[in-house]
Amino acid sequence: MKDNWDNRKKESFVEYFHNQQTIESQSEGYNSKLEFGTAGIRGRLGLGEGRLNKFTIGKVALGIAKYLTDHAKSPSVVIYFDTRHLSYEFSNLIADVLATKNIKVYVTNTYRSTPELSFAVRHLKTTAGIMITASHNPKDYNGIKVYGSDGAQLDTESSIALSGYIDELGDPLKIDMECSIRKTEEYVHIISEEVKENYIKHVTNSVGIIPTSNLRVVFSSLHGTSVPIVPTILERLKFKSFSLVEEQCVPDPNFSSVDSANPEDYKAFDKAIEKAKNMQSGLLICTDPDADRVGIAEIDIDGNVYYYNGNEIGALLLNYQIKKTSHLNSRVMVQSIVTSELGKNIAKENNVLVKEVLTGFKFIAKEIRDLSPDDKFIFGYEESYGYLADPFVRDKDAIQIVPLIIKYASELKTTGRMLKDELNDIYKIVGKHNDKLFSQTFEGINGKTKIDKIMSEMRCNPPKSIAGLSVIRIEDYEKQERLESGSVTKINLPKANVLKIYFESGFIALRPSGTEPKIKLYVSLKSDNFERLADEISNSIFT
């Protein structure tokens, strides 16, 4: 196995990355296998079936080709790529493989964002879309996300079917990936700037002109795809009081200026804060490398920084959307089951229907698709910093959200208020909600077994109380059952390995990773002793 891969190292695209890895990491690449899951495929660059390289990418591409030709008469695909290592090369390889199988392919000659890919699929009316990205993962990672004709990531059933096509191809080193230059010339087309321009028009029409105020904004793309498109949009909306963190607003696959190119990580804001304090700016905004997620922070007049968590950003945006759509009836918002009750309570106060879905924006997209003509979608979000206000895109879209946040903040600024003031007003109505995410990794050969044991014990011996909090309801999404007051009712959502436990003051949720020995604990409570309680809950479950 190892020798076979080593013999193909020179043509693999990944010789450099392989050579940078430890012997243990190299061995893992040879002895593991990447799986195409419900969110696509993502992994480290390197040799072996457990890594992304020319051969494993080619195998995925051929599987996609076979799947599409079996499910569509004249399939067509859009392929976009981000600023990561080998994203461009992988994009070209996939395009060549699809073209050889007589599939019409639209490609771009420069990096683009994930929301732009979703839009392009809908705009060009293609059968599918492919995005080469690993979102906010470390620099030696990449991945593939596959989208359906509605611009949403493939649903679970389609993902499983596609995975079967890929798996049946076997050893990637034995797959014939000879590509035809003639077919590439015939079937591969460069996308015109008209598609990008049309996306920009949709954003600007949706947001509208940003009012003049003394708001100052500092923006960072964290070396990703949101520059130059975000500055272009802001200028068209007549907002010019923004500054870029210049060193972070250039494409850099090494993410050289940050430890983590993830807006959930407050350290990602360090450079923006440094610039903002020098300029006495108020609002800081960072997007992740493929520009589907966005984080914000604010600096007050005393120089204090407030970092907003994903639930708070979602609540503010929902509140703004509710104000903007007060003239509409039958308004609907959609959120994931691990998202705080904060947004749900805001919606209920304003007669907005709430729909809850499993984690994954494709489930939010499905709710949008299934709405009746009388219902009006006004907002969808997940606590992990993913938001959608206008469904001309069917994935989370930081690029449409950035100008929306700025418009909201600018309107508040005209009356001497900040987003934090608005959030405090929300809390006066629905109560202060506190949230904390624990991500526990169990290393070693028994890691997954430990996680399975935690979930099994919770299911077999449901707790009556945790950290002194009385349990009032348990929702088991694997069993699709809700247990409350001794009676069991059905949960009408697809199966998922998630447990949600409710107390009078909020809930906790447990969600194991499907690919790593990792389990997430979401704690969402109204409590004056939140930090102590959250730590007690974590300790009682994990130790």
C-alpha positions in Angstrom: 0.0 0.0 0.0 2.6 2.5 1.1 5.0 1.7 -1.8 2.2 2.0 -4.3 1.5 5.5 -3.1 5.1 6.5 -2.8 5.7 5.5 -6.4 3.0 8.0 -7.5 4.2 10.8 -5.2 5.5 13.1 -8.0 2.2 13.2 -9.8 0.0 13.4 -6.7 -0.1 17.2 -6.4 0.7 16.8 -2.7 4.4 15.7 -2.4 5.3 18.8 -0.4 2.5 18.4 2.1 3.2 14.7 2.5 6.9 15.5 3.3 5.8 18.0 6.0 3.9 15.3 7.9 5.1 13.1 10.8 5.6 9.4 10.2 2.5 8.8 12.3 0.4 11.2 10.2 1.7 9.7 7.0 0.8 6.3 8.2 -2.7 7.5 9.0 -3.1 8.7 5.4 -2.1 5.2 4.1 -4.3 3.3 6.6 -7.5 5.3 6.7 -10.1 6.2 4.1 -11.9 9.5 3.5 -15.6 9.1 3.3 -18.0 11.3 1.3 -20.5 12.2 4.0 -23.6 14.3 4.2 -21.5 17.5 4.2 -19.2 16.4 1.3 -15.6 15.4 1.9 -12.9 17.2 3.8 -9.4 16.2 4.9 -5.7 16.9 5.0 -3.6 17.1 1.9 -1.2 14.2 1.5 -0.8 10.6 0.2 -3.1 7.7 0.8 -6.9 7.1 0.7 -7.2 9.0 3.9 -5.9 12.2 2.4 -6.8 14.5 -0.4 -4.6 14.3 -3.5 -4.9 14.0 -7.3 -6.1 10.4 -7.0 -8.7 10.7 -4.3 -10.0 13.9 -5.8 -10.1 12.2 -9.2 -12.1 9.3 -7.7 -14.6 11.7 -6.2 -14.9 13.5 -9.5 -15.5 10.3 -11.4 -18.1 9.2 -8.9 -19.9 12.5 -9.3 -19.8 12.1 -13.1 -21.4 8.6 -12.9 -24.0 9.8 -10.4 -25.0 12.8 -12.6 -25.2 10.9 -15.9 -27.4 8.3 -14.2 -29.7 11.0 -12.7 -29.9 13.7 -15.4 -30.3 13.6 -19.2 -27.8 16.4 -20.1 -26.1 17.2 -16.8 -24.2 20.5 -16.2 -22.1 21.6 -13.3 -20.6 24.9 -11.9 -17.2 24.5 -10.1 -15.9 27.3 -7.8 -12.8 27.2 -5.6 -11.5 29.2 -2.6 -8.0 30.5 -1.8 -6.7 27.3 -0.2 -3.7 25.3 -1.3 -4.5 23.2 -4.5 -8.1 24.5 -4.7 -7.5 25.8 -8.2 -5.7 22.5 -9.3 -8.5 20.4 -7.9 -11.1 22.5 -9.6 -9.3 22.0 -13.0 -8.9 18.2 -12.4 -12.6 17.8 -11.6 -13.6 19.9 -14.6 -11.4 17.7 -16.9 -12.9 14.4 -15.5 -16.5 15.6 -15.9 -15.8 16.9 -19.4 -14.4 13.6 -20.4 -17.7 12.1 -19.4 -19.6 14.6 -21.6 -20.8 16.8 -18.8 -21.0 20.5 -19.4 -18.9 22.4 -16.9 -18.7 26.1 -15.9 -15.5 27.2 -14.2 -14.0 30.5 -13.0 -10.4 31.6 -13.5 -10.2 33.1 -10.0 -11.3 32.3 -6.5 -15.0 32.7 -5.5 -17.0 32.3 -2.3 -19.4 29.5 -1.3 -22.5 31.7 -1.5 -21.6 32.8 -5.0 -21.4 29.1 -6.0 -24.9 28.5 -4.6 -26.2 31.6 -6.5 -24.4 30.5 -9.8 -26.1 27.1 -9.7 -29.5 28.7 -9.5 -28.7 31.5 -11.9 -27.3 29.2 -14.6 -29.8 26.5 -13.9 -27.2 23.7 -13.7 -27.8 20.2 -12.5 -25.2 20.6 -9.7 -22.5 22.7 -8.2 -19.1 21.9 -6.7 -17.3 24.0 -4.2 -13.6 23.3 -3.4 -13.1 24.5 0.1 -12.4 23.4 3.7 -14.1 26.4 5.2 -12.2 27.5 8.3 -10.1 24.3 8.8 -6.3 24.5 9.2 -4.1 25.4 6.2 -3.2 21.9 5.2 -6.9 20.9 4.7 -9.2 21.1 1.7 -12.5 19.6 0.7 -15.4 19.3 -1.8 -19.0 20.3 -1.2 -21.6 19.2 -3.7 -24.8 21.2 -4.4 -28.1 20.2 -6.1 -30.0 22.2 -8.7 -31.7 24.3 -6.1 -28.4 25.7 -4.9 -28.5 23.9 -1.6 -26.0 21.2 -0.5 -27.2 17.7 -1.4 -29.8 16.3 0.9 -29.0 13.2 3.0 -30.5 10.7 0.6 -28.6 12.1 -2.5 -25.4 12.3 -0.5 -25.6 8.6 0.5 -26.4 7.7 -3.1 -23.4 9.7 -4.4 -21.2 8.2 -1.8 -22.1 4.7 -3.1 -21.0 5.7 -6.6 -17.7 6.9 -5.3 -17.1 3.9 -3.1 -17.7 1.3 -5.8 -14.8 2.7 -7.8 -12.3 1.1 -5.4 -8.6 1.9 -5.2 -8.0 5.4 -6.5 -4.6 4.5 -7.8 -6.2 2.0 -10.2 -8.8 4.3 -11.7 -8.3 5.4 -15.3 -8.4 9.2 -15.2 -7.0 9.9 -18.7 -8.7 13.2 -19.7 -9.4 14.3 -23.2 -8.0 17.8 -24.2 -10.6 17.8 -27.0 -13.5 17.1 -24.5 -12.2 19.8 -22.1 -12.2 22.4 -24.9 -15.7 21.3 -25.9 -17.4 21.0 -22.5 -15.6 23.4 -20.2 -16.6 27.0 -20.3 -15.3 30.0 -18.4 -18.1 31.8 -16.5 -18.6 35.4 -17.5 -18.5 38.3 -15.0 -22.2 38.6 -15.6 -22.9 35.9 -13.0 -20.9 37.7 -10.3 -22.4 41.0 -11.3 -25.9 39.5 -11.0 -25.1 38.2 -7.5 -23.9 41.6 -6.4 -27.1 43.2 -7.7 -29.2 40.7 -5.7 -27.3 41.7 -2.6 -27.5 45.4 -3.1 -31.2 45.3 -4.0 -31.9 43.1 -0.9 -30.0 45.4 1.5 -30.6 48.8 0.1 -28.7 52.0 0.6 -26.9 52.3 3.9 -27.8 55.5 5.8 -25.1 58.0 6.5 -23.8 58.0 10.1 -20.5 58.3 11.9 -20.2 54.5 12.1 -16.7 53.3 11.4 -16.1 49.7 10.3 -13.0 47.5 10.1 -13.3 44.4 7.9 -11.2 41.3 7.4 -11.6 38.5 4.9 -9.1 36.4 7.0 -7.2 35.7 3.7 -10.3 34.4 2.0 -12.8 35.1 -0.8 -14.8 38.0 0.6 -12.4 40.6 -0.8 -12.8 42.3 -3.3 -16.5 41.5 -3.5 -17.6 42.9 -0.1 -15.8 46.3 -0.6 -17.4 46.5 -4.0 -20.9 45.9 -2.5 -20.3 48.4 0.3 -19.2 51.1 -2.1 -22.3 50.6 -4.3 -24.5 50.9 -1.2 -22.8 54.4 -0.6 -21.0 53.2 2.5 -17.4 54.3 2.5 -16.5 54.5 6.2 -14.8 51.1 6.3 -11.2 50.1 6.4 -9.7 46.8 5.5 -7.1 44.9 7.6 -4.8 45.0 4.6 -2.5 42.2 5.5 -5.5 39.8 6.0 -7.4 40.9 2.9 -5.0 39.3 0.4 -5.5 35.6 -0.6 -3.0 33.5 1.4 -3.5 29.7 1.6 -1.2 29.7 4.7 -3.4 32.1 6.6 -0.2 33.7 7.7 -1.5 36.5 9.9 -3.9 34.3 12.1 -3.6 31.2 14.2 -7.1 30.2 13.1 -9.0 31.7 10.1 -12.3 31.2 12.0 -14.6 34.1 13.1 -15.8 31.9 16.0 -12.2 32.3 17.4 -12.0 35.7 19.1 -8.2 35.8 18.4 -9.1 36.1 14.7 -10.1 39.7 15.5 -6.8 40.7 17.0 -5.5 42.5 13.9 -8.9 44.2 13.3 -9.0 45.4 17.0 -5.5 46.8 16.7 -6.5 48.8 13.6 -9.9 49.8 15.0 -8.5 51.2 18.3 -6.1 53.3 16.3 -9.0 54.7 14.3 -11.6 54.8 17.1 -13.8 52.5 15.1 -16.9 50.9 16.4 -17.7 47.7 14.4 -15.4 44.9 13.5 -16.4 42.2 11.0 -14.5 39.0 9.9 -15.6 36.4 7.4 -14.2 32.9 7.1 -12.1 31.9 4.1 -15.0 30.7 1.9 -17.2 33.6 3.1 -20.2 31.6 4.3 -19.8 32.5 8.0 -19.3 35.9 9.7 -18.4 37.1 13.1 -18.6 40.6 14.7 -17.3 42.6 17.6 -17.8 46.1 18.9 -15.6 48.6 20.6 -17.2 51.2 22.8 -16.0 54.7 23.6 -13.9 53.5 26.5 -12.1 51.0 24.2 -13.8 47.9 25.6 -14.3 45.1 23.1 -17.5 43.0 23.1 -17.4 39.8 21.0 -20.8 38.6 19.8 -21.4 34.8 19.8 -23.3 33.1 17.0 -26.6 33.1 18.8 -26.4 36.8 19.6 -25.6 37.7 16.0 -28.5 35.6 14.8 -30.8 37.2 17.4 -29.9 40.7 16.3 -30.3 39.9 12.6 -33.6 38.2 13.2 -34.8 41.2 15.2 -33.8 43.5 12.4 -35.5 41.3 9.8 -38.7 41.3 11.9 -38.7 45.1 12.1 -38.2 45.3 8.3 -41.0 42.9 7.5 -43.6 44.1 10.1 -46.1 44.7 7.2 -46.0 41.0 6.2 -48.2 38.2 7.4 -47.2 34.5 7.8 -43.5 35.2 8.4 -41.2 32.2 9.0 -37.8 31.9 10.6 -35.7 28.7 10.6 -33.0 27.6 13.1 -31.1 24.5 14.0 -32.0 22.4 17.0 -28.7 23.3 18.8 -29.3 27.0 18.4 -30.3 29.0 21.4 -33.9 29.6 22.4 -33.2 33.4 22.2 -34.2 33.7 18.5 -37.2 31.5 19.0 -38.4 33.7 21.9 -37.9 36.9 19.8 -39.9 35.3 17.0 -42.8 34.3 19.3 -43.0 37.8 20.7 -43.5 39.0 17.2 -45.9 36.3 15.8 -43.2 34.8 13.6 -43.5 31.1 13.0 -40.4 29.1 14.1 -39.3 26.0 12.3 -36.5 23.9 13.8 -34.3 21.6 11.8 -31.2 19.4 12.2 -27.8 20.9 12.1 -26.7 21.6 8.6 -27.8 24.5 6.4 -29.2 22.1 3.8 -32.1 21.5 6.2 -32.8 25.2 6.4 -32.7 25.3 2.6 -35.2 22.4 2.5 -37.6 24.3 4.7 -37.3 27.3 2.4 -38.1 25.1 -0.6 -41.1 23.5 1.1 -42.7 26.8 2.2 -46.3 27.4 1.0 -46.8 30.4 -1.3 -48.4 32.3 1.5 -45.4 32.0 3.9 -42.6 34.5 3.8 -39.1 33.3 4.9 -37.4 36.2 6.7 -34.3 34.6 8.3 -32.5 31.3 8.9 -29.5 30.6 11.0 -27.3 28.3 13.0 -25.4 29.2 16.2 -22.1 28.4 14.4 -22.1 31.9 12.7 -24.0 30.9 9.6 -26.9 33.2 8.5 -29.2 33.8 5.5 -31.6 36.7 5.2 -32.6 36.6 1.5 -33.0 33.1 -0.1 -31.7 34.0 -3.6 -28.8 31.9 -2.1 -29.6 28.5 -0.5 -26.6 28.3 1.8 -25.3 30.5 4.6 -24.1 33.7 3.1 -21.7 36.1 4.9 -21.4 38.3 1.9 -25.1 39.4 2.0 -25.0 39.5 5.8 -22.0 41.9 6.1 -23.8 44.9 4.5 -27.0 44.0 6.4 -25.2 44.2 9.7 -23.5 47.5 8.8 -26.9 49.0 7.7 -28.4 47.9 11.1 -25.5 49.4 13.0 -25.5 52.6 11.0 -29.2 53.1 11.6 -28.6 52.7 15.3 -25.6 55.0 15.2 -27.7 57.9 14.0 -29.5 57.8 17.4 -26.3 57.3 19.4 -26.8 53.6 19.9 -24.8 50.4 19.3 -25.7 46.8 18.5 -25.0 46.0 22.2 -27.7 48.5 23.2 -30.1 46.8 20.9 -29.2 43.3 22.3 -29.7 44.6 25.9 -33.2 45.8 24.9 -34.0 42.4 23.5 -32.9 40.8 26.8 -35.2 43.1 28.7 -38.1 41.5 26.7 -37.1 37.8 26.5 -34.5 37.5 29.3 -30.8 37.1 29.2 -29.7 34.0 27.4 -26.2 32.5 28.0 -24.5 30.0 25.7 -21.4 28.0 25.8 -20.0 25.3 23.6 -17.7 22.5 24.9 -15.9 20.4 22.3 -14.4 17.3 23.9 -12.0 15.1 22.0 -11.3 11.6 23.2 -7.9 10.6 21.7 -6.7 7.1 21.2 -8.1 3.8 19.9 -10.9 3.9 22.5 -12.0 7.5 21.8 -15.1 6.6 19.8 -16.1 3.9 22.3 -16.0 6.5 25.1 -18.3 8.8 23.2 -20.7 6.0 22.4 -20.8 5.1 26.1 -21.7 8.6 27.1 -24.6 8.7 24.6 -25.7 5.2 25.5 -25.8 5.9 29.2 -27.8 9.1 28.6 -30.3 7.1 26.5 -30.6 4.0 28.7 -30.6 5.9 32.0 -32.2 9.3 31.4 -31.1 11.7 34.1 -33.7 13.3 36.4 -31.3 16.2 37.1 -28.0 17.5 36.0 -25.8 19.9 38.1 -28.9 20.5 40.3 -31.2 21.4 37.4 -34.3 19.3 37.1 -34.9 17.7 33.7 -38.3 18.4 32.3 -38.0 17.0 28.8 -35.6 14.8 26.7 -35.5 14.8 22.9 -33.7 11.9 21.3 -33.3 12.5 17.6 -31.8 9.1 17.0 -35.0 7.5 18.3 -37.1 10.4 17.0 -38.8 10.5 20.4 -39.7 13.2 22.9 -40.0 12.1 26.5 -42.0 14.5 28.8 -44.0 13.9 31.9 -43.8 10.2 31.4 -45.3 10.2 27.9 -43.5 9.7 24.6 -44.3 11.6 21.4 -42.7 11.5 17.9 -40.2 14.0 16.6 -40.9 14.7 12.9 -37.3 15.2 11.8 -34.8 12.8 10.2 -32.7 10.6 12.5 -29.6 12.2 14.0 -27.3 11.2 16.8 -28.3 14.1 19.0 -29.7 14.3 22.5 -31.4 17.5 23.8 -32.2 17.8 27.5 -34.5 20.6 28.7 -34.6 22.4 32.1 -36.9 25.2 33.2 -34.0 27.6 32.5 -32.9 26.3 29.1 -31.3 23.2 27.5 -28.2 21.2 26.8 -27.5 19.2 23.7 -25.0 16.5 23.0 -23.9 15.9 19.4 -21.0 13.5 18.5 -19.0 14.0 15.4 -19.6 11.5 12.6 -16.0 11.5 11.5 -13.8 12.3 14.5 -13.5 11.1 18.2 -15.2 14.3 19.2 -18.4 15.3 20.9 -20.0 18.7 21.3 -21.9 19.8 24.3 -24.1 22.9 23.8 -25.2 24.7 27.0 -27.9 27.3 26.7 -29.4 28.7 30.0 -31.0 31.7 31.6 -28.9 31.8 34.8 -27.0 34.3 37.0 -24.5 31.6 37.7 -24.1 30.5 34.1 -20.3 29.9 33.9 -20.3 27.8 37.1 -23.3 25.8 36.0 -22.0 25.2 32.5 -18.7 23.9 33.9 -20.5 21.7 36.3 -22.7 20.2 33.5 -19.6 19.6 31.4 -17.7 17.9 34.2 -20.7 15.7 35.1 -21.0 14.4 31.6 -17.3 14.1 30.5 -15.6 13.1 33.8 
